[in-house]
């Protein structure tokens, strides 16, 4: 009489163990996929920023005859600072450093203000201004994608079963900073 209950309890324990293993490893693979999507988003964002910086000299050449020499010099200095930060962002597979992200946002904000002033002098309907605005829009979309993936990964670490999986597989130390979009938007494109 005791034997059927013992078999039933054993089967329930085996089924429960299988379910728990599936939940844990399913959560682990989901977190790894999310981490890879954040890395891909970071790479796409960096590429968009590099394309944006490559577009700016064409805009500056359109303003060469105007009284904007100090503004153009400042834009070149900011571009070099941004290129240096982008190289540091690319060099690591680790999450972006929040201090460097803050420096990057400040540099991008100054660049956006200077480009806005330059675009007003050239005229917003100028083809170079329109091309630069289109590239900025692509950059904003890339930053939004990165932000969405980073926020998703950070949310996954706080809910069941991700909170346990992150701790067990040492993913809880990863913190991806979200980047403020408004500093990349000189023309109000967002």
MDTraj code that builds the backbone (N, CA, C; nanometers):
import mdtraj as md
import numpy as np

residues = "UNK UNK UNK UNK UNK UNK UNK UNK UNK UNK UNK UNK UNK UNK UNK UNK UNK UNK UNK UNK UNK UNK UNK UNK UNK UNK UNK UNK UNK UNK UNK UNK UNK UNK UNK UNK UNK UNK UNK UNK UNK UNK UNK UNK UNK UNK UNK UNK UNK UNK UNK UNK UNK UNK UNK UNK UNK UNK UNK UNK UNK UNK UNK UNK UNK UNK UNK UNK UNK UNK UNK UNK UNK UNK UNK UNK UNK UNK UNK UNK UNK UNK UNK UNK UNK UNK UNK UNK UNK UNK UNK UNK UNK UNK UNK UNK UNK UNK UNK UNK UNK UNK UNK UNK UNK UNK UNK UNK UNK UNK UNK UNK UNK UNK UNK UNK UNK UNK UNK UNK UNK UNK UNK UNK UNK UNK UNK UNK UNK UNK UNK UNK UNK UNK UNK UNK UNK UNK UNK UNK UNK UNK UNK UNK UNK UNK UNK UNK UNK UNK UNK UNK UNK UNK UNK UNK UNK UNK UNK UNK UNK UNK UNK UNK UNK UNK UNK UNK UNK UNK UNK UNK UNK UNK UNK UNK UNK UNK UNK UNK UNK UNK UNK UNK UNK UNK UNK UNK UNK UNK".split()
xyz = np.array([
    [0.0812, -0.1195, 0.0000],
    [0.0000, 0.0000, 0.0000],
    [0.0859, 0.1265, 0.0000],
    [0.2011, 0.1242, 0.0643],
    [0.2882, 0.2409, 0.0673],
    [0.3667, 0.2571, -0.0626],
    [0.3833, 0.1522, -0.1362],
    [0.4656, 0.1560, -0.2556],
    [0.4096, 0.2488, -0.3647],
    [0.2790, 0.2527, -0.3985],
    [0.2308, 0.3444, -0.5015],
    [0.2541, 0.4922, -0.4661],
    [0.2380, 0.5299, -0.3400],
    [0.2610, 0.6687, -0.2990],
    [0.4087, 0.7048, -0.3102],
    [0.4932, 0.6096, -0.2798],
    [0.6365, 0.6324, -0.2907],
    [0.6766, 0.6515, -0.4370],
    [0.6207, 0.5733, -0.5260],
    [0.6485, 0.5873, -0.6692],
    [0.5954, 0.7217, -0.7193],
    [0.4734, 0.7591, -0.6760],
    [0.4143, 0.8868, -0.7163],
    [0.4993, 1.0044, -0.6672],
    [0.5464, 0.9989, -0.5433],
    [0.6305, 1.1055, -0.4874],
    [0.7629, 1.1137, -0.5636],
    [0.8202, 0.9997, -0.5977],
    [0.9447, 0.9974, -0.6732],
    [0.9272, 1.0577, -0.8127],
    [0.8187, 1.0225, -0.8811],
    [0.7904, 1.0785, -1.0129],
    [0.7672, 1.2298, -1.0054],
    [0.6957, 1.2746, -0.9022],
    [0.6730, 1.4190, -0.8856],
    [0.8049, 1.4926, -0.8629],
    [0.8948, 1.4336, -0.7844],
    [1.0246, 1.4953, -0.7584],
    [1.1067, 1.5038, -0.8872],
    [1.1036, 1.3987, -0.9677],
    [1.1775, 1.3978, -1.0935],
    [1.1206, 1.5032, -1.1893],
    [0.9884, 1.5097, -1.2003],
    [0.9242, 1.6082, -1.2881],
    [0.9557, 1.7498, -1.2402],
    [0.9474, 1.7726, -1.1100],
    [0.9784, 1.9048, -1.0550],
    [1.1241, 1.9427, -1.0809],
    [1.2149, 1.8491, -1.0669],
    [1.3565, 1.8761, -1.0938],
    [1.3783, 1.9107, -1.2414],
    [1.3118, 1.8388, -1.3312],
    [1.3249, 1.8672, -1.4744],
    [1.2704, 2.0059, -1.5062],
    [1.1557, 2.0402, -1.4486],
    [1.0961, 2.1720, -1.4722],
    [1.1890, 2.2820, -1.4214],
    [1.2457, 2.2655, -1.3034],
    [1.3360, 2.3671, -1.2472],
    [1.4618, 2.3831, -1.3319],
    [1.5165, 2.2735, -1.3792],
    [1.6349, 2.2805, -1.4646],
    [1.6012, 2.3539, -1.5946],
    [1.4848, 2.3253, -1.6523],
    [1.4432, 2.3942, -1.7757],
    [1.4234, 2.5436, -1.7508],
    [1.3644, 2.5801, -1.6369],
    [1.3427, 2.7212, -1.6054],
    [1.4761, 2.7928, -1.5877],
    [1.5676, 2.7307, -1.5145],
    [1.6971, 2.7939, -1.4879],
    [1.7770, 2.8116, -1.6167],
    [1.7904, 2.7069, -1.6954],
    [1.8706, 2.7181, -1.8164],
    [1.7996, 2.7973, -1.9264],
    [1.6668, 2.7939, -1.9276],
    [1.5937, 2.8790, -2.0200],
    [1.6146, 3.0261, -1.9874],
    [1.6129, 3.0571, -1.8593],
    [1.6377, 3.1950, -1.8162],
    [1.7816, 3.2353, -1.8473],
    [1.8745, 3.1437, -1.8280],
    [2.0151, 3.1725, -1.8557],
    [2.0365, 3.2027, -2.0047],
    [1.9806, 3.1201, -2.0917],
    [1.9988, 3.1448, -2.2351],
    [1.9276, 3.2729, -2.2775],
    [1.8138, 3.3022, -2.2162],
    [1.7445, 3.4271, -2.2464],
    [1.8289, 3.5471, -2.2058],
    [1.8938, 3.5396, -2.0911],
    [1.9784, 3.6500, -2.0465],
    [2.1018, 3.6638, -2.1352],
    [2.1580, 3.5536, -2.1793],
    [2.2729, 3.5613, -2.2706],
    [2.2327, 3.6220, -2.4046],
    [2.1152, 3.5849, -2.4554],
    [2.0680, 3.6442, -2.5802],
    [2.0456, 3.7940, -2.5624],
    [1.9901, 3.8308, -2.4476],
    [1.9671, 3.9723, -2.4199],
    [2.0996, 4.0473, -2.4094],
    [2.1976, 3.9868, -2.3453],
    [2.3306, 4.0485, -2.3346],
    [2.3923, 4.0667, -2.4730],
    [2.3760, 3.9673, -2.5599],
    [2.4281, 3.9771, -2.6964],
    [2.3553, 4.0843, -2.7770],
    [2.2236, 4.0996, -2.7538],
    [2.1494, 4.2054, -2.8230],
    [2.1960, 4.3431, -2.7765],
    [2.2288, 4.3559, -2.6491],
    [2.2815, 4.4840, -2.5997],
    [2.4150, 4.5133, -2.6672],
    [2.5002, 4.4136, -2.6775],
    [2.6305, 4.4320, -2.7420],
    [2.6140, 4.4678, -2.8899],
    [2.5207, 4.4020, -2.9574],
    [2.4939, 4.4338, -3.0975],
    [2.4398, 4.5755, -3.1097],
    [2.3498, 4.6139, -3.0190],
    [2.2971, 4.7501, -3.0189],
    [2.4065, 4.8525, -2.9951],
    [2.4995, 4.8193, -2.9069],
    [2.6131, 4.9092, -2.8804],
    [2.6986, 4.9245, -3.0058],
    [2.7256, 4.8142, -3.0740],
    [2.8063, 4.8200, -3.1961],
    [2.7364, 4.9016, -3.3057],
    [2.6066, 4.8818, -3.3223],
    [2.5316, 4.9580, -3.4222],
    [2.5283, 5.1067, -3.3873],
    [2.5165, 5.1359, -3.2593],
    [2.5144, 5.2744, -3.2142],
    [2.6494, 5.3410, -3.2407],
    [2.7577, 5.2724, -3.2119],
    [2.8912, 5.3278, -3.2358],
    [2.9127, 5.3515, -3.3853],
    [2.8671, 5.2577, -3.4676],
    [2.8775, 5.2750, -3.6125],
    [2.7977, 5.3967, -3.6587],
    [2.6793, 5.4149, -3.6021],
    [2.5965, 5.5307, -3.6391],
    [2.6655, 5.6613, -3.5983],
    [2.7285, 5.6614, -3.4805],
    [2.8008, 5.7811, -3.4375],
    [2.9196, 5.8099, -3.5286],
    [2.9909, 5.7052, -3.5699],
    [3.1033, 5.7250, -3.6607],
    [3.0555, 5.7789, -3.7950],
    [2.9445, 5.7264, -3.8449],
    [2.8878, 5.7776, -3.9701],
    [2.8463, 5.9234, -3.9546],
    [2.7915, 5.9566, -3.8388],
    [2.7523, 6.0947, -3.8109],
    [2.8747, 6.1858, -3.8157],
    [2.9841, 6.1420, -3.7514],
    [3.1054, 6.2241, -3.7508],
    [3.1649, 6.2363, -3.8912],
    [3.1517, 6.1322, -3.9725],
    [3.2024, 6.1380, -4.1100],
    [3.1200, 6.2339, -4.1963],
    [2.9952, 6.2556, -4.1601],
    [2.9057, 6.3437, -4.2359],
    [2.9317, 6.4914, -4.2050],
    [2.9791, 6.5223, -4.0867],
    [2.9925, 6.6611, -4.0416],
    [3.0912, 6.7423, -4.1261],
    [3.2068, 6.6900, -4.1693],
    [3.2963, 6.7720, -4.2524],
    [3.2305, 6.8254, -4.3803],
    [3.1376, 6.7491, -4.4381],
    [3.0658, 6.7994, -4.5555],
    [2.9823, 6.9221, -4.5196],
    [2.9229, 6.9181, -4.4021],
    [2.8452, 7.0327, -4.3553],
    [2.9370, 7.1518, -4.3286],
    [3.0530, 7.1247, -4.2706],
    [3.1480, 7.2330, -4.2426],
    [3.2008, 7.2959, -4.3712],
    [3.2181, 7.2155, -4.4752],
    [3.2665, 7.2707, -4.6021],
    [3.1621, 7.3633, -4.6659],
    [3.0362, 7.3386, -4.6365],
    [2.9306, 7.4252, -4.6895],
    [2.9318, 7.5616, -4.6213],
    [2.9919, 7.5687, -4.5019],
    [2.9954, 7.6950, -4.4273],
    [3.1321, 7.7614, -4.4340],
    [3.2167, 7.7181, -4.5243],
    [3.3549, 7.7676, -4.5266],
    [3.3654, 7.9158, -4.5590],
    [3.2744, 7.9725, -4.6349],
    [3.2839, 8.1123, -4.6726],
    [3.2234, 8.2070, -4.5705],
    [3.1613, 8.1536, -4.4673],
    [3.0927, 8.2372, -4.3691],
    [3.1844, 8.2711, -4.2526],
    [3.1384, 8.3598, -4.1674],
    [3.2160, 8.4028, -4.0504],
    [3.1917, 8.3053, -3.9348],
    [3.2410, 8.1810, -3.9509],
    [3.2171, 8.0771, -3.8515],
    [3.3453, 8.0031, -3.8151],
    [3.4599, 8.0673, -3.8292],
    [3.5882, 7.9985, -3.8076],
    [3.6010, 7.9466, -3.6649],
    [3.5620, 8.0249, -3.5652],
    [3.5747, 7.9787, -3.4270],
    [3.4778, 7.8643, -3.3996],
    [3.3598, 7.8719, -3.4576],
    [3.2611, 7.7659, -3.4407],
    [3.3105, 7.6363, -3.5054],
    [3.3675, 7.6465, -3.6251],
    [3.4194, 7.5289, -3.6952],
    [3.5366, 7.4677, -3.6194],
    [3.6248, 7.5511, -3.5643],
    [3.7373, 7.5012, -3.4857],
    [3.6877, 7.4256, -3.3620],
    [3.5868, 7.4812, -3.2965],
    [3.5300, 7.4162, -3.1773],
    [3.4649, 7.2832, -3.2152],
    [3.3977, 7.2792, -3.3292],
    [3.3343, 7.1549, -3.3751],
    [3.4400, 7.0477, -3.4001],
    [3.5527, 7.0856, -3.4627],
    [3.6605, 6.9883, -3.4856],
    [3.7153, 6.9344, -3.3534],
    [3.7332, 7.0208, -3.2549],
    [3.7829, 6.9764, -3.1237],
    [3.6855, 6.8790, -3.0577],
    [3.5587, 6.9096, -3.0642],
    [3.4573, 6.8216, -3.0044],
    [3.4518, 6.6887, -3.0782],
    [3.4641, 6.6946, -3.2105],
    [3.4630, 6.5705, -3.2883],
    [3.5784, 6.4788, -3.2495],
    [3.6956, 6.5365, -3.2262],
    [3.8104, 6.4554, -3.1835],
    [3.7870, 6.3942, -3.0464],
    [3.7267, 6.4705, -2.9567],
    [3.6948, 6.4176, -2.8238],
    [3.5954, 6.3018, -2.8361],
    [3.4957, 6.3179, -2.9212],
    [3.3957, 6.2118, -2.9401],
    [3.4598, 6.0890, -3.0042],
    [3.5475, 6.1081, -3.1021],
    [3.6156, 5.9935, -3.1648],
    [3.6978, 5.9146, -3.0622],
    [3.7658, 5.9858, -2.9732],
    [3.8444, 5.9192, -2.8683],
    [3.7539, 5.8363, -2.7777],
    [3.6403, 5.8923, -2.7382],
    [3.5472, 5.8188, -2.6532],
    [3.4888, 5.6983, -2.7269],
    [3.4596, 5.7133, -2.8546],
    [3.4068, 5.6011, -2.9319],
    [3.5081, 5.4872, -2.9412],
    [3.6357, 5.5216, -2.9567],
    [3.7398, 5.4180, -2.9586],
    [3.7444, 5.3427, -2.8270],
    [3.7283, 5.4134, -2.7174],
    [3.7252, 5.3478, -2.5855],
    [3.6015, 5.2609, -2.5698],
    [3.4881, 5.3063, -2.6243],
    [3.3654, 5.2261, -2.6173],
    [3.3809, 5.0972, -2.6974],
    [3.4466, 5.1061, -2.8129],
    [3.4649, 4.9896, -2.8987],
    [3.5627, 4.8890, -2.8409],
    [3.6591, 4.9356, -2.7662],
    [3.7679, 4.8501, -2.7200],
    [3.7229, 4.7431, -2.6219],
    [3.6095, 4.7596, -2.5612],
    [3.5695, 4.6680, -2.4556],
    [3.4351, 4.6030, -2.4868],
    [3.4242, 4.4750, -2.4477],
    [3.2953, 4.4068, -2.4564],
    [3.2140, 4.4284, -2.3295],
    [3.2733, 4.4921, -2.2314],
    [3.2055, 4.5203, -2.1059],
    [3.1028, 4.6317, -2.1270],
    [3.0119, 4.6468, -2.0325],
    [2.9162, 4.7581, -2.0429],
    [2.9884, 4.8931, -2.0479],
    [2.9214, 4.9904, -2.1054],
    [2.9785, 5.1240, -2.1154],
    [3.0016, 5.1818, -1.9765],
    [3.1109, 5.2533, -1.9614],
    [3.1438, 5.3173, -1.8345],
    [3.0537, 5.4399, -1.8165],
    [2.9769, 5.4470, -1.7064],
    [2.8853, 5.5602, -1.6877],
    [2.9543, 5.6969, -1.6901],
    [3.0776, 5.7067, -1.6403],
    [3.1486, 5.8343, -1.6437],
    [3.1804, 5.8751, -1.7878],
    [3.2243, 5.7798, -1.8676],
    [3.2531, 5.8095, -2.0090],
    [3.1250, 5.8395, -2.0858],
    [3.0168, 5.7721, -2.0489],
    [2.8884, 5.8008, -2.1136],
    [2.8477, 5.9443, -2.0828],
    [2.8678, 5.9872, -1.9594],
    [2.8355, 6.1253, -1.9227],
    [2.9209, 6.2248, -2.0018],
    [3.0505, 6.1970, -2.0136],
    [3.1386, 6.2829, -2.0928],
    [3.0945, 6.2839, -2.2393],
    [3.0565, 6.1671, -2.2896],
    [3.0121, 6.1542, -2.4274],
    [2.8844, 6.2347, -2.4507],
    [2.7897, 6.2247, -2.3585],
    [2.6645, 6.3003, -2.3706],
    [2.6906, 6.4508, -2.3696],
    [2.7806, 6.4957, -2.2840],
    [2.8130, 6.6380, -2.2783],
    [2.8776, 6.6846, -2.4093],
    [2.9698, 6.6043, -2.4616],
    [3.0350, 6.6405, -2.5876],
    [2.9334, 6.6421, -2.7017],
    [2.8466, 6.5439, -2.7053],
    [2.7443, 6.5392, -2.8098],
    [2.6481, 6.6577, -2.7981],
    [2.6172, 6.6970, -2.6762],
    [2.5289, 6.8113, -2.6555],
    [2.5930, 6.9402, -2.7079],
    [2.7226, 6.9588, -2.6769],
    [2.7935, 7.0770, -2.7286],
    [2.8010, 7.0738, -2.8809],
    [2.8288, 6.9557, -2.9360],
    [2.8352, 6.9421, -3.0816],
    [2.6992, 6.9732, -3.1447],
    [2.5929, 6.9239, -3.0850],
    [2.4587, 6.9491, -3.1378],
    [2.4259, 7.0979, -3.1364],
    [2.4629, 7.1666, -3.0283],
    [2.4373, 7.3109, -3.0205],
    [2.5154, 7.3863, -3.1281],
    [2.6423, 7.3506, -3.1445],
    [2.7241, 7.4181, -3.2463],
    [2.6745, 7.3887, -3.3874],
    [2.6342, 7.2646, -3.4122],
    [2.5815, 7.2298, -3.5443],
    [2.4477, 7.2996, -3.5705],
    [2.3687, 7.3151, -3.4659],
    [2.2419, 7.3859, -3.4808],
    [2.2671, 7.5312, -3.5209],
    [2.3626, 7.5952, -3.4536],
    [2.3961, 7.7343, -3.4878],
    [2.4507, 7.7432, -3.6307],
    [2.5351, 7.6484, -3.6677],
    [2.5919, 7.6466, -3.8027],
    [2.4836, 7.6231, -3.9074],
    [2.3920, 7.5319, -3.8785],
    [2.2840, 7.5020, -3.9731],
    [2.1921, 7.6225, -3.9922],
    [2.1719, 7.6993, -3.8882],
    [2.0881, 7.8195, -3.9016],
    [2.1552, 7.9247, -3.9889],
    [2.2883, 7.9322, -3.9789],
    [2.3606, 8.0274, -4.0635],
    [2.3594, 7.9833, -4.2095],
    [2.3748, 7.8535, -4.2324],
    [2.3750, 7.8016, -4.3690],
    [2.2338, 7.8042, -4.4267],
    [2.1387, 7.7692, -4.3439],
    [1.9994, 7.7576, -4.3881],
    [1.9546, 7.6133, -4.3765],
    [1.8450, 7.5907, -4.3095],
    [1.8012, 7.4528, -4.2815],
    [1.7578, 7.3768, -4.4064],
    [1.7357, 7.4469, -4.5169],
    [1.6962, 7.3777, -4.6399],
    [1.8165, 7.3375, -4.7264],
    [1.9363, 7.3741, -4.6832],
    [2.0578, 7.3391, -4.7578],
    [2.0719, 7.1866, -4.7626],
    [2.1129, 7.1298, -4.8762],
    [2.1246, 6.9834, -4.8889],
    [2.2187, 6.9200, -4.7855],
    [2.3287, 6.9859, -4.7516],
    [2.4220, 6.9301, -4.6522],
    [2.3574, 6.9254, -4.5137],
    [2.2795, 7.0261, -4.4818],
    [2.2086, 7.0275, -4.3537],
    [2.1061, 6.9147, -4.3508],
    [2.0371, 6.8940, -4.4615],
    [1.9380, 6.7868, -4.4690],
    [2.0039, 6.6489, -4.4569],
    [2.1196, 6.6307, -4.5205],
    [2.1924, 6.5035, -4.5105],
    [2.2380, 6.4783, -4.3670],
    [2.2883, 6.5826, -4.3028],
    [2.3339, 6.5685, -4.1645],
    [2.2161, 6.5393, -4.0729],
    [2.1039, 6.6038, -4.0969],
    [1.9839, 6.5781, -4.0160],
    [1.9372, 6.4333, -4.0343],
    [1.9438, 6.3824, -4.1563],
    [1.9053, 6.2434, -4.1819],
    [1.9984, 6.1469, -4.1077],
    [2.1280, 6.1779, -4.1057],
    [2.2223, 6.0932, -4.0334],
    [2.1976, 6.1001, -3.8828],
    [2.1638, 6.2171, -3.8333],
    [2.1302, 6.2301, -3.6915],
    [2.0077, 6.1455, -3.6576],
    [1.9121, 6.1395, -3.7469],
    [1.7929, 6.0593, -3.7232],
    [1.8298, 5.9112, -3.7131],
    [1.9191, 5.8654, -3.8009],
    [1.9666, 5.7265, -3.7924],
    [2.0380, 5.7019, -3.6593],
    [2.1148, 5.7991, -3.6152],
    [2.1856, 5.7864, -3.4870],
    [2.0869, 5.7773, -3.3717],
    [1.9843, 5.8582, -3.3771],
    [1.8830, 5.8550, -3.2707],
    [1.8142, 5.7195, -3.2659],
    [1.7812, 5.6625, -3.3818],
    [1.7201, 5.5296, -3.3848],
    [1.8146, 5.4236, -3.3272],
    [1.9427, 5.4336, -3.3580],
    [2.0402, 5.3372, -3.3055],
    [2.0519, 5.3503, -3.1535],
    [2.0509, 5.4726, -3.1020],
    [2.0584, 5.4933, -2.9572],
    [1.9324, 5.4399, -2.8906],
    [1.8167, 5.4628, -2.9516],
    [1.6919, 5.4094, -2.8959],
    [1.6956, 5.2576, -2.8883],
    [1.7464, 5.1927, -2.9928],
    [1.7557, 5.0470, -2.9934],
    [1.8476, 4.9987, -2.8810],
    [1.9634, 5.0612, -2.8680],
    [2.0549, 5.0245, -2.7601],
    [1.9871, 5.0446, -2.6238],
    [1.9224, 5.1592, -2.6034],
    [1.8565, 5.1875, -2.4760],
    [1.7486, 5.0844, -2.4443],
    [1.6715, 5.0456, -2.5449],
    [1.5653, 4.9467, -2.5254],
    [1.6253, 4.8127, -2.4808],
    [1.7323, 4.7706, -2.5478],
    [1.7947, 4.6420, -2.5124],
    [1.8617, 4.6481, -2.3747],
    [1.9266, 4.7602, -2.3439],
    [1.9921, 4.7743, -2.2132],
    [1.8888, 4.7742, -2.1005],
    [1.7794, 4.8458, -2.1192],
    [1.6744, 4.8493, -2.0167],
    [1.6107, 4.7117, -1.9996],
    [1.5922, 4.6386, -2.1090],
    [1.5348, 4.5046, -2.1010],
    [1.6265, 4.4111, -2.0218],
    [1.7556, 4.4160, -2.0508],
    [1.8490, 4.3303, -1.9780],
    [1.8470, 4.3627, -1.8290],
    [1.8500, 4.4901, -1.7953],
    [1.8494, 4.5286, -1.6546],
    [1.7189, 4.4896, -1.5858],
    [1.6069, 4.4954, -1.6581],
    [1.4784, 4.4524, -1.6014],
    [1.4770, 4.3016, -1.5773],
    [1.5360, 4.2255, -1.6712],
    [1.5382, 4.0790, -1.6580],
    [1.6119, 4.0342, -1.5322],
    [1.7097, 4.1135, -1.4894],
    [1.7858, 4.0764, -1.3695],
    [1.7058, 4.0969, -1.2414],
    [1.5947, 4.1682, -1.2489],
    [1.5199, 4.2021, -1.1281],
    [1.3940, 4.1190, -1.1080],
    [1.3566, 4.0376, -1.2051],
    [1.2347, 3.9586, -1.1944],
    [1.2686, 3.8096, -1.1933],
    [1.1746, 3.7299, -1.1415],
    [1.1919, 3.5855, -1.1376],
    [1.1820, 3.5304, -1.2784],
    [1.2593, 3.4362, -1.3164],
    [1.3713, 3.3704, -1.2518],
    [1.5056, 3.4374, -1.2809],
    [1.5027, 3.5495, -1.3532],
    [1.6268, 3.6163, -1.3921],
    [1.7112, 3.6619, -1.2754],
    [1.6453, 3.7004, -1.1634],
    [1.7238, 3.7475, -1.0488],
    [1.8113, 3.6359, -0.9928],
    [1.7606, 3.5129, -0.9937],
    [1.8417, 3.4010, -0.9447],
    [1.9464, 3.3607, -1.0487],
    [1.9051, 3.3572, -1.1728],
    [1.9966, 3.3186, -1.2798],
    [2.1131, 3.4154, -1.2894],
    [2.0841, 3.5445, -1.2791],
    [2.1911, 3.6447, -1.2869],
    [2.2900, 3.6259, -1.1734],
    [2.2406, 3.5959, -1.0557],
    [2.3301, 3.5761, -0.9412],
    [2.4101, 3.4474, -0.9554],
    [2.3450, 3.3398, -0.9954],
    [2.4130, 3.2109, -1.0062],
    [2.5176, 3.2088, -1.1165],
    [2.4908, 3.2754, -1.2269],
    [2.5822, 3.2725, -1.3402],
    [2.6646, 3.4007, -1.3533],
    [2.6699, 3.4796, -1.2476],
    [2.7532, 3.5993, -1.2379],
    [2.7226, 3.7013, -1.3485],
    [2.5945, 3.7243, -1.3718],
    [2.5526, 3.8267, -1.4667],
    [2.4954, 3.9494, -1.3950],
    [2.4832, 3.9407, -1.2634],
    [2.4207, 4.0505, -1.1891],
    [2.5101, 4.1733, -1.1775],
    [2.6386, 4.1595, -1.2035],
    [2.7284, 4.2755, -1.1972],
    [2.7202, 4.3621, -1.3237],
    [2.6620, 4.3089, -1.4303],
    [2.6507, 4.3849, -1.5549],
    [2.5413, 4.4908, -1.5418],
    [2.5782, 4.6146, -1.5601],
    [2.4836, 4.7256, -1.5556],
    [2.5066, 4.8114, -1.6788],
    [2.4100, 4.8132, -1.7683],
    [2.4232, 4.8886, -1.8923],
    [2.3589, 5.0261, -1.8757],
    [2.4362, 5.1329, -1.8914],
    [2.3773, 5.2664, -1.8775],
    [2.2919, 5.3019, -1.9992],
    [2.1837, 5.3725, -1.9723],
    [2.0963, 5.4213, -2.0784],
    [2.1481, 5.5587, -2.1191],
    [2.1483, 5.5857, -2.2479],
    [2.2038, 5.7100, -2.3002],
    [2.0900, 5.8075, -2.3294],
    [2.1072, 5.9301, -2.2872],
    [2.0068, 6.0340, -2.3076],
    [2.0031, 6.0743, -2.4554],
    [1.8876, 6.0608, -2.5169],
    [1.8743, 6.0865, -2.6604],
    [1.8741, 6.2354, -2.6925],
    [1.8219, 6.3165, -2.6044],
    [1.8042, 6.4585, -2.6370],
    [1.9362, 6.5299, -2.6667],
    [2.0488, 6.4781, -2.6156],
    [2.1761, 6.5458, -2.6414],
    [2.2280, 6.5221, -2.7835],
    [2.1676, 6.4299, -2.8589],
    [2.2118, 6.4022, -2.9954],
    [2.1222, 6.4686, -3.0989],
    [2.0306, 6.5505, -3.0547],
    [1.9229, 6.5940, -3.1418],
    [1.9231, 6.7465, -3.1597],
    [2.0074, 6.8000, -3.2470],
    [2.0134, 6.9455, -3.2622],
    [1.8909, 7.0052, -3.3296],
    [1.8179, 6.9250, -3.4059],
    [1.7058, 6.9793, -3.4826],
    [1.5697, 6.9327, -3.4317],
    [1.5643, 6.8741, -3.3143],
    [1.4360, 6.8287, -3.2614],
    [1.3748, 6.7147, -3.3400],
    [1.4578, 6.6192, -3.3848],
    [1.4106, 6.5112, -3.4693],
    [1.3420, 6.3988, -3.3918],
    [1.3742, 6.3866, -3.2648],
    [1.3227, 6.2731, -3.1883],
    [1.1746, 6.2759, -3.1808],
])
top = md.Topology()
chain = top.add_chain()
for i, resn in enumerate(residues, 1):
    res = top.add_residue(resn, chain, resSeq=i)
    for name in ("N", "CA", "C"):
        top.add_atom(name, md.element.get_by_symbol(name[0]), res)
traj = md.Trajectory(xyz[None], top)
